[in-house]
Amino acid sequence: MQATVKGFDAATGSGSVLLDDGTELPFDGEAFAAGGLRLLRLGQRVNLAMDGDRISVVTLSTFPIPSRD
């Protein structure tokens, strides 16, 4: 699933994204760390992996979702 970064706190690694339908979803530092990124910019397109209704991975839209083995 893809989304656009709405907000990001570099100190905690948490933030929120907007889905293409306008739904805002929060993510925590654990989901950010799982994507292997160092920073996100507002408006940046990202790929998301979901675990139920929680975002479990946030990474760049040009990167594959990391395997969770």
N, C-alpha and C positions, 0 to 999 in steps of 0.2 A: 504494500500500500504506500502511496506517496502523499506527502503533505508539505506545507510551507511553514518555516519557523516563524512563530509570532513573538516569542520572547525566549531569552536564554540568560542564565546566571552562570558565568564562568567559574565563580568561586565554589558553587555547589554542583555544577553540571546538570542542574534541573532547568526546566523551561516548559514551553507549550508550543503546540503546532496547530495549524488550521488545516483540516481536511478540505478537499475540493468543494464539498457541499457546505462549507462554512462552519462545521462543527469544530470546536476547540477541544483539544485533548492535552492534558499535562503529561510530562515525563519526568522521571527522577534521575538522579546522578548515576544510578546503576544501569539504567537503559542507555544513557549517554556513553558511559564507559564501555559497555558491551559492543558499541559500534566502532571502537578504536579511533575516535576523533579527538582532536585537541580543542576545537573551537567551532562555534556555529555563528552565522550572521543572520540578522533579521531578514526575512524574505527569501532565505536560501531554501531550495528544494531538497527534501530528504526522503529516504526510504524508511519505513517503519515495519517492525515485526511486532505482532500482538500476542499476548498471552492472556486469553480471555478478553476482558475489557481494559487491560493494562498494556501500555507500550513497554515492550521488553528490550527492544533494540532501536536505536536511532543512528543512521549512517547517511552518507551522501547519496544522492539519487544516482550517481554514476558508479557507486560501489555495490557489490553484492552484499546481501545480508550474511553476516558470519555464521558458520555452522555452530551449533550449540552442543557438539559432542563432548 
